[in-house]
């Protein structure tokens, strides 16, 4: 099968060049560390010489008092304790000239060591203060300030006072701010995960022509979007508003069907699902039949009018109350006729309000709000930092001043400020019932919750086609070798076996029925088992056993384990393997010396088909989206392919269509036109005897359903997760394979792992880096600054400790790396959990005093172990960047 690289790759750029941190380096530090190291080496030499020389002299002494004095002196020298210069008289009295000379040299060296810290402490402190002043200038960077407005607005508002204060007068508040700001600055320089102006995104293509590598960062543009939490929150207000709710469009739950005198349906509230049933009689039967006959949405007002014409002696209010009750059960879904997952939902919402014929004051206020927000959106990109802050504050006031009266009119709880929300907000979320779909939790919108910003460049980067093709070909081969570790495989087999056990052979079962049975008999017991910490034993897969055996035959050179295709050649063949029809990878490329080949660190293997890049497609030429649809539809051309969607409202899921069809699920936030949607209730599941796999059918056509949104698969509804298995694509992660190698590596330790141990760099065919060199360190053995120890003394001691274990002085620190997180094994159950972002890598460089201070603060909240990774690749002159490469097989 040939590998076809998708012609457009996303590039994620760090928006601050790492070179800015060079000015925070203690330039004299390297020389001083070497000098101190020379002193220590000289101390060891002289100590050994003196102790060796004193031993026979002590043995020869007949004067007990003198012998004891010499023993005490030898002990002090051996233990590096302070020796009084007056004791040179004692040595001179021995009439041993060479010993006296060595002792004088020893005293001189000790004097140099003591003076070393006293003399250089002032220099170190002076440099540290200068560096603090440099940081005060660095935080004036508009890209940092713009990002802080949407990430940490409180920190942003404190910047002016921080910048003005003399570092000599810093108190704990300023030191905490300095710590936080350094973290943000280092994130901007070394991390590529997108957020506001901290990073920006671009496009890369390949070419056979020579490529000029520009070191100049391209111009960065900004695009502001409304957070769709506004959409969901407003919908939840309006569905309970006594007047405006009548303008909402109603559609019947797509799974609703009449069966055995019951109206049965699957409801979804915030992606928690439940099967419900109501008696199929009376008014509710009339309403269900009405919807099944009309096949279209109607407003609540229109439905009330229809029922008024068919029900005698029923008031407007009583009919409305009954409809609201049915809505609350999940039988009907109120909305605007479109979802908040559409790219331009705010424009459509404004148009929806404008289309209402009778506009009361509340409706006019909503129209005005979205017109105001549209103006803010359009003016934000060109605005300066101070002006942006004003825009955000104006938007905050506009949103909350519009929503507050609506909540009062609907008799809903509300907050009048962010502080009030903070004080009483926790109480509001404690007593929720799972399937009352009208649960309303009040919210106060701060500016950071109203907008989110994407930064991008329209400059297209070009890389050499041949080298990229070779790298992708190797990556594709590696992914195929790892097919036995497909995370979807085990569940697909369980689903197939469940079908075989519970249903007649070859019978097509409604997917909702299969889901209900499978969840009840398989998934629910599994979850209860996990909750009881009664998990199954490790997978005894023969493939894994064979890998562990082959690792014993490998040689680690220069702390690197290089695997080749031969390593995987004779491993056990697995049945029921998935396929890699499309895949992707986050890669950081680099050149290695004079070698022609392109090297790359694979940060993660990913699904293909635009799943990860879809979030950013609206920033670039629509041709990229069109190419994705064409490439995706070319896969298995005889099969219907449909994208999945559920009730998730995660902003990062917003993307344009990537296929021609979409599945509609209960409460699903669909983005495709109605004529491209497929009702999940129309799907059937059946075993294919030829392939021995479970397949999904729409009438007589096989259907593949795909998870193409950015949100974690495991955060989606249970039905969504089940449906995502109905396609042949494997989902490969490098992490299980890396953990398998580490399992072998740690098996070398007889009892327990050493305090500090190195996990090798793992490569495939030399040029693919699967895992960076990693050090696993017990926190208790890392030097901690003592109360009487100066910052300079600790700086030197920490450097020496890192050097003793051959750990580089610049690295990425993980306080709690997910791959190693095992609370039971680490004994961390009763320890503090740390902060929510402690699993993220933090760049540190120990030649920079301010980063040493950061290390001290971070270490204070570490668990029993920390993880350190090498910085690879070494950042290029043009800055840190990461490529999202995608490809197809066939």
N, C-alpha and C positions, 0 to 999 in steps of 0.2 A: 504493500500500500504506500502510495506516495504521500509526502507531507506537504500540505499547502498552507503557507504562512498567511494569515490575514494581513492584507496590505497596510493596515493602519494600526499602529500600536500606541497606547497611551504612555505618556511620560509624566512621572510625578517628580516635580522639582522642589527641593528645599529652597525657601525664599530668603535665606541669609547665607552669605558665603562663609564657610568655616574659617577662612583666613582672619576674620575679625577677632578671633580668639587668640591669635598670635600675640596681640598686645597685652594679653593677661598672663603671659608666660614670665616666670621668674628667671630671667636670662642668666643670672649668676648662679642659679640653682644647680645646674649640671656640674659646673666647676667646683662648687662648694661641696656637693655630694661626693665628688671624686676625691677632694681634699680630705674630707672627713673619713672616707673609706680608707685612704692611705694612712691616716692616723690610726685607725682601728687595726689595720694590717700590721703596722709598726708596733702597736701595743701588743698584739698577739706574739709577734716575733720576740720582742723584748721580754714579755711575760714568760714565755717558754724558756728562753735563755736563762733568765734570773732564777726561775723555779728549778731548772735542771742544775744550775750552779750551786744553789743553796742547799739542795738535798744532801750531798755528801758532807758539806760543811756542818749542817745541823747534826748529822749522824756522828761527827767527830767530836762534838762539844762535850766537855765534862762539866762545864758550869751550867747547872740546871736553869738558872735564871736567864742566862744568855741564850741557851737553847730555846727556851719558851718564847723569848722575844723574837728570835729568828723564825720560829714556827708561826707566830702571829703575823709577822711581816710577810712571810711566804703566802699565808692564807689570804691576806688582804690583796696581794698582787694577783694571786690566782683568781680571786672573785671580783677583780676590777673595783675594789673598794679604795677609798681615798687614802693615800699614803702620805704621812707627814714628812716634809722635807728634812725635818730635824733628825729623822732616822738615818740620814746619810752618814751621821757620825757612827752609828752602829755598824754600818757596812765598812766604813773606812777603818774601823778598829780591827777588822778581820785581816787587814794587810793583804787584800786580794785586789790588785790593781785593775785587772780586767773586769772583775765584778763591780768595782766602784764606778768604772766608766759606763758599764751597762746600766747601772742604777741611776747615774746622772742622766743618761740618755732617756731612761724610762720616765724620770721625773719631768724632764723637759717635754717629752711627748704628752704626758698627762696634763701639763700646763697648757700645751697647745690645744688639747681637746677641750679643756675647761674654758679657755679664752675664746675658742672657736665659736661657741654658742653665744657668749657674752658680746663679742665683737659684732657678729653677723646678725644677731637678733634685731638690732636697730635697722640694719639694711633691709631685712626681710619685712619688718613691720612698715617701713617707709614704702617699699614696693607694693605691699598689700593695700595700703591706703591709696596709692596712685591708681591701682587697678580698680578699686572701688569707685574712684572718680571717673575712670574710663567707662565702667558699667553704667554710671549715671548718664553718660553721654550716649551710650549704646541704646538705652531704653527710649531715646527720643526718635528712634527709627519708626517712621509712619506705619510700616508693615506690621511691626510688633504692636503698636498702639491700636491699629485697626482691628487686629486679631483679638487683643485683650478686651475690646469693647463688647465682643460677642462671646468671649470665653470667660473672662473674669472682670466684669464691669467694676466691681469694688476695687480691685487692684488698679484698674485704669484710673479711677478717680483719685487715687492716692499718689499717682506718679509725680505730679507737680511738687508736692511737699517733699517727696523722696529725693528728687533731683536737686532741690535747693539746699538740702541739709548737708553739712560738712560731715564726711565719713568719720572724722575724729570724734564726733558727738553721736554716732549711731547708738541707739538703744536696741532692745530686743525686737521692737516693732520694725525698725528699719532693717535689721539683720534678717528677719523673716521675709520681708519684702525682697531684699536682695537675693535670698535663696530662691524665692518663687520666680523672680524675673530672670535669674540665670537659667533656671529650668526651662522657661519659655524660650529664651534666646538660643540655648543649645538645641532645643526641639526644632526651632526654625532652621538651624544650620545642618542638623544631622538626621532628622526624621522626615519621611516623605508622605506619611499618612495625611490625607487632605483635611484641612480645617481653615476656613477663611483665608486670610492673607499670610498665614504661617507658611503655606505652600502654594504652589500653583500647578496647573495641569497643561500638558501640551500633546502634540501628536508627533509620532516618528514613522518614517517610511524607510525603505531600503533602496539602494541603487548600486548598479554595477560600476558606475563611474567613481573616480577618486572622490573621497569625502573630505571636506574641510571641516575640522572640528573647531568651532568658535568657542572661545573662552568667555565671551561676553554674554551675560544673562539677557534673554529676550525681554521685550516690554511686556509687563503684566497688566491684564485687564480684569475688571471686576463685574460680577453679575449678582445682584441681590434678588433673593426669592423669599416669598412668604412661607413661614413655617405652617405646614398643613394641620398642626394642632389647632390653629384658628378655625379651620373648616370643621373639624370634628367637634370642637367645643361649641361652636355656634349652632351646629345641627342638634346637639344635645339640649341646648337652651330652647331652640325653636320648637322642638317636638313637644315641649311642655308649656309653651307660651299660649295663653288662652285665645289669642287672636291670630298670631302669625303661623301657628301650626297648621291652620287650615289651608295654607298655600303650599305646604309640603306635598311632594308627590309620593304616592303609595305604590309599592309593588308587592306582590305576594311572594312569600318564601318559595324559592324555585324548587325546593324538594317536597313541597306540600302535595299530598295525594290522599284521596279518600280510600280507606281500606278497612273492611270489616266494621262499618258504621263509625269509623274514627277518622278524623283528619290528622294524619301523621306527617311530621316534618322534623328536620334537623335544624336547630337554631345555633347561632354563633354570636356570642357577645364578648368582644375583646379577645377573640380567638380561643375562647373557652366554649366548647360545643356540648350540646345536650339534645337527645331525642325527646320530642314532646308529642303529645296527642290530645285532641279535643273531641268532644262528641260531634259527629257529623249530622247536626240537625239545627233547626231554628235559624236565627239570624246569621250565625257564622257560616252555615252551609250556603245560605243565599249569597253571602259576600264571596265565598270561595268560588262558587259557580260563576258569579259575575266576572271575576278576574280571569278564570279559565276560558271564558267565552270572549273576552275583550283583548287579551294578550297585550295590554299596554298599561302604563302607569296612569293613575288619575290623582287629582288632588283630594285631600281629606274633605274639602268643601263639596267637591263633585260627588264623592261617595255618600256623604251625608244627604245630599239632595236626592240621589238615586234611592237610598233606603227610605227616605221620607215618603217617596211616591209608592213604596211597596209595603210599608209597615203602618198600620193604622194607629192613631192616637199616640204616636211616639214623638216626643219633643226633639228639637234640634240638639239640645244639651245632652239628653239621655242617649241619643244615637252616637253622638260624638264621644261620650264617656265610654260607651261599649267598644267603639273602634279603637280608642286609646288602650283599652284593656287588651284587645287582641294584638295590638302593636307590642305591648309589653311582654306578651308571651313569645314573641318572635315570629308569629304567623305572617305578619306584614312588616315591611321595612320602609320607614319614611326617609325621604331624602330630597335631592334637588334634580335628579335625573342624570347625574354624573358623580364621579367620586373625587375625593381629595387627593388621589394618587395621579391625577392627570396633570400634565406639565403646566397648563394655564388655568388651573381650577379657580383662581381668584378672579380672572377675567370672566369666566363663565358664571361665577356666583354673582358678580356685579350685574351681568346681563339677566340672570334669573330674577333678581330683585327688581330690576328695571321693567321686566315684562309683566309684573303683577299689576293688574288694572287699577285697583284701589290702593293708593299709597297713603297709609297713615303716618303719623309722626315717627313711630318706631322703624318702619320700613325706610323712610327717608333718611333716618340716621345711619342705617346700614349701608345704603347707597353712598352716602357722603363719606362714610368710613373707608370703603374700598376705593373710592376715588382719591381720597387723601393718601392711603397707603400706596396706591399706584404712583402718585406724584413723588412720594418719598423713595420708592424703588428706583425710579428713573433718575432722580437727582443724586442718589447716594454714590454711585460709581465715580462721578467727577468731583465730589465734595472732598474738601480737606478734612484732616482728622477732627479738629474742633467742630466743624460743621456737621460731620457725621454723627458726633455725639449728640448734638442738638436735634438732628433728625430722629435719632433713636428715642430720645426722650419725648419728642412730640408724638411719635408713633405709639409709645407706651401710654401716654395720656389719652390719645384718641381711642385706642382699643378698649381700655378699661372704662373710660367714661361712656362708651357706647354700650358695652356689655352689661354694665352695672344696672341701668334702668330696666333692661330686658329681663335680667334675673329677678329683680324686684317685682316686675309685672307678672312673672311666672311663679312667684312665691318660692323661689329657689334660694338656697344659701349663697352667700357671696363674701368676698374679701374687698376691703377698700384700700389695701396697701400690701406690698410684698412682706412687710414686717408682720402684719396680722396673719397672713398666710403661713408664715414660718412658725408662728407661735401655736396656732391651733390646727394646722393642716394635718398633722399626723392622726389626730383623733377622727378626722373625717373618713379615713381610709380603713378603719379597723373593723367596721361592722357591715361589710358589703355582702350581699347575697349573690351567689354566682349567676343565677339566671333571671334576675329582675333586670331586664334590659333597659330600664329607665333610671338606673342608678346615676345620680348626678353628683359629681365631686367638684366643688367650686375651685376656681383657679384665678390667681392674679398674674397677669402677663407682664413680666419685666421685658425690657427691650431685647434682651438676648434670646427670648423665647418667641419673638415675633418674626424675626428675619433669620435667614442663614445666607452666607456669602460663598460663592465659588470664584476663585481666581484662576485665570488661564492665560495662555498666550496663543496667538494665531500663527506664530512662527513654527514651521514644520522642521523637525530635526531629521537628518538623513544619516543612516549608518550603512556600512558595506554589506551588500546582499549575501555574498558568499559566506562570510564569517557568521552572519546571523543564521543563515540556513544550516550551516554545520552544527552550530550550537543547539538550535531547535531540534534537529534530527537526533542528536544525542539525548536531549531532554525527553523527547517522545519515546525513544527506546527505553530509557530508564523507567518512565511511567508504565510502559507495557510490562517490564520485568516485575513491577510492583503490583500488578493486577490482583494477586491473591490477597492484598491488603485493602481492596476496595471496600470502603465503609458502607456501601449500599448492598453488598453481596449477601451478607448474613440475613438481613431483613427480607430480601427478595426470596431467599430460600425458605425462610419461615412462613412467609405469606403463601408461597406455592404449596408447602406441606400442609398448611392449615386448610387450604381449599380442598386438597385431595382427601383430607380426613373428614371434612364436614359437608361436602356437597356432592350431588350426583355427578358422575363423570361427564365432562363436556357441557354441562349446563351453564348457560350464561346467567350470572347472578348480578342483580343491581348493585352498583358499587357502594351505594349508601347502606344496603343490607350487609354486604361483605364487611364494610368498615365497622358497622355496629357490632357484628359478631366477633370480628378479629380484635377489636379494642377490648370487648368484654372478656374474652377468653384468653387473650395473649398479652396485650399491652398493659391493661390495668393490673393484672397480677405481677407483671414485670416491674412496674413502677412501685408497687407496694413492697416488693422484695428489695428493691434498691433503697427505699426509705427505711427499711429495717436493717440496713447495712449487711444484707445477706446475699452479696453478689456472687455470681458463679465464679468458679476457679478460672485461672488463666487459660486462654484458648490453646489446646494441645495440637494446633495445626501442624501437620508434618512438614509443611513448607517452612514454617518458623524454626522447627527443630533442625532442619537441614541447613538453614542459614546460620544458626548458632554453631553448628559443627564446622561449616566452611570458614567461619571467621577465625577459628583456631589455626587455620592454615595461612592466614594473611600476615603480612609483615608491615609494621608501622615504621615509616621512615620520616624523620624530621617532624615528628608529632602529627603525621598525616597518614590516614588510611585511604589508599586509592583503590577503588573497585573498578573492574572492567566488565565487559559483557561476558567474559569467561566465567566470572564468579556466579552468574545466574544460569549458566548454560545447562547444567545437569540437575537443577533443583526439581523436586517432585512436581509433576503436572497436575494442576487443579482443574476440577470440572466446574461448570456453571460460572465461568468467569465473564465479567462484563466486557465492554468494548470501549476503546478510546476513539470516539468519532470526532470529538472536538475537545480541546484542552487549552490551558493557558498557564502562565507562570509570571510571578513577579521576580525580575532579575536585575541585579546591579552588575554591569559589565566593567571589565578593566583589562588592560594590557599587562602581560607578565614579562618584564625584562625585554629582551630583543626578540621574543618568540612571535611568530606571525599569527598564531591562533588567538582567538578571542576567548578570554576567561570570563566566568560569570558566577556570582553567588545567587543561588535560587532561594529566595526568601520564602516562597511557598509555591506549590503546585495548585492550580485552580481549575474549576470547570471552565469550559469554553462557551461558545455561542453568544458572547457578549454579556454574560451574566454579571461580571464585575465592572466592565467598562460602560454598561448601559446607563449607569447613574450620571455619567458625564457627557453623554452623546449630544445633549441639547446645546452644549457649549460650542460645538464644531459643525462643520459642513454636514448637511443631512445625507450626503452621499455615503457617509460611513454607516449610518443606520440602514440605508437601502442595501448596502453590500452585505451587512450582517443578515438581513432577512433573506437575501438571495442565497447566501452560503448556507444558512441554517435550513432553508427549505430544500436545498439540494441533497441533504442527508436523508437516506431512506425515502426516496421520492414517492413510493407507493403507500406511505403511511401518513395519516393525519397527524400533524404536530401542533400541540396547543400549549400555551403558556399558562401557568398556574397563578392564581391570585386569591387571597383570603381577606380577612378583616383587618389585617395589619395596616397601620397608618404611619409606619416608619418613613421619614422623609427620604432617606437614602435609597428607598425602593423605587422612588419616582424615576421612570425611564420611558422612552418611547417604545412602541411595539418592536419585538425582535423576531416574531413569527407572523403567520397569517391568521392564526386562530387563537382564541383564549377560552379557558374553562371558567364558567361562572359557578361560584360556590355560595352557600348561604352567607349573607352580609358581605359578600366579596366586593372589594374596591376595584372594579374592572376599569381598564383603560382602553380597550379595543372598541370599535364601533359595534352596535348591537348585532348587525348581520354577520359579524365575525366571532360572535360568542357562542359557546356550546354549553348547554345546561348539564351540570354534573349528574342530575337525576336521570338523564338519558343514557348514561354509560353503563356498560355491563362488563363483568370480569369473567374470564373463562380460561381453563388450562389448555395450552396448545400441546398436543401429544407429540408432535414432531420434534419440537425444541425442548419439551418438558419445562416450559416457562409459563408463568401467569401473564395473560395479556388483557389489555383493555380494549373494549369495542364500542364504537358508535354505529349502531345498526350492523351492517356487514363489513365495516371498515375498521381496521386496527388503528388505534390512537396512542401516540406517545405524549405524555404530559411532562412538562419541564419546569423546574424551579429556576427562574432566570432573574430573580431579584437579589439585591445585595445583602439583605438581612440574613442572619444565621438561619440555616435550615431548621435548627432545633428550637427556634423561637416561634415557628409558625404553628398553625392549628394542626391538630392530629390528623384531620382529613387531608390537609395540604401535604403533610409529611408522608402519608401513605401513598397518595397519588404521585408524588415525586419519584417513586420507585418504578413506575410504569414506563420505562424507557431502558434501552440497553446500555446507556452510558455509565461507565465506572466513575467513581469519585475518589481520586487518589490524593493522599496527603503524605508528605515525607516524614511526618513526625512518628508514626508507628514504626517505620523502618529504622529511624534514628534511635528510637527507644529500644528496639531489638538489639542494635549494636551496643548501646550502653548497657543493656542487660548482660550481654556477654562480657563487656569490659569490666563491669563492677563485680562479676562473678570471680574475678581474679583475687579479690580481697577475701581472705580466709574468714575473718570475723566481721569486722565493720570497716567501712571505708576510711581512709586516712583523713586527717583534718583538711588537707588541701590535695585535690587530685585533678589531673588534666584529662579531659576527654578530647580525643584527637580530632583534628580537622578531617572531615569525610568528603572525598571527591569521587566523581565518576568519570572515567576516561580522562583523568587529569584536569580537564578544563571546566568541569561542572562542580562547583562547590556546593555540597548538600548541607554541610553544617560547619560553621566556623569553629576554630579552637575554643574550647570552653573549660573554664575552671569552676569546680564545685567546691565551695569553701564553708567550713563551719564558722559561724559568726563569732563564736567564743574565742577563736584563736587570732582574730584580727586585732592588731594593736589599737587600743583606745587611749585617747589623750588623758593623761593624769592631771589632777588638780594643780600640782606644782610644776607641770611641764608647760613650757612656752609653746606658742604656735610653731616657731621655727624648729624647736627640738622635735616636736611631733612630725613636722614636715620631713625632717631627715630620717627619723625612725621608721615612718611609714614607707618611705622610699626604699630603705634598706630591707624591710620585710618583704615588699613586693619583689625586689631584686633577688632575694634569697630563694624564692619559689619560681623565678624566671617568668613572672607575670608582667606583661607590658605595662608601662605607666599610663597609657591611654587605652580606654576600653569602654565597653557598654556594660552597665551594671543592671542586674535584675534582682530586686529585693525578693520577689516571689515569682519565679518563672513557672508558668503553668505546666510545662513538660515535666517538672520535678516536684510539683506540689503534691505532697502526700502527708496530710496533717497527722494521721495516725502514726505513720512511721517517723515523722519528724518530731512528734511530741508537741505539736503546736496548738492542740485543741484549746488549751486554756490561755494561750498567749494572744496578745492583741493582733488583730487581723491586718493592720496597716491600712493604707489608703487605697481607694478604688483603682488608682493607676500604678500601683506598685509592681504590677506584672509587666509594665512597659519598660523598654530599655532606656536607661539614662546615660548619656555620654559623659565621661569624666576623663580628665587629664591631670595627673598628679604633679606635673611641672608647673601647674597654675595654683597658687595659694588659695584663690577663691573656690576652686573646684575641690581642693582638699577640705575646706570648710563645708562644702556641700556634701562631700562623702561622709563626714562626721555626722551631719544631721540625718542623712539617709540611713546610716548604719544604726542609729538609735531606734529606728522603727523596723529593723529587719527581723525576720524570723530566725529559726535555728541555723539556716543556711542561706547563703547568697550565691548567685551565679554571675560569672564574668565571662564576656565574650570578646574575642579580638575584634579590632576595627578592620574589617575587610569588606570591600576594597578600601585601600587608603584613598581618602577623598581627593578627587581631581581638582585641578586649578579652577575649573568652571563651576565647581560646587557639587553637592550630593544630588544624585538623581536615581530614579528607579523606573524600569520599563515593564509595562504589562504586555507581554507577547502572547498572541493567541494563534492557534493553528487548527487545521482540519486534517483528518486522515481519509484518503480515498480520492 
